[in-house]
């Protein structure tokens, strides 16, 4: 099982990239792969091939809509075992602290 965190930085005219980000978040949401959106990126949880397929689909989409430069930051944590780490990692820290975090 993989936790994959990534951020894509499309380059196009102007400073704002939010329209492009919204388009790739839509692809992620429709993929069916469990994910968590953060202000600085997106975390996917699933098998190796399916999570990397989502990243590739996002990249391919940005190229198709005219982005001539795309920066990509990627982190992967692979571990044998069941799904559910997307929420379980935060829940474990909250358990150890004895309180709910303000996330």
Secondary structure, 3 states (H helix, E strand, C coil): CEEEEEEEEEECCCCCCHHHHHHHHHHHHHHCCEEEEECCEEEEEECHHHHHHHHHHHHHHHHHCCCCEEEEEEEEEECCCCCCHHHHHHHHHHHHHCCCCCC
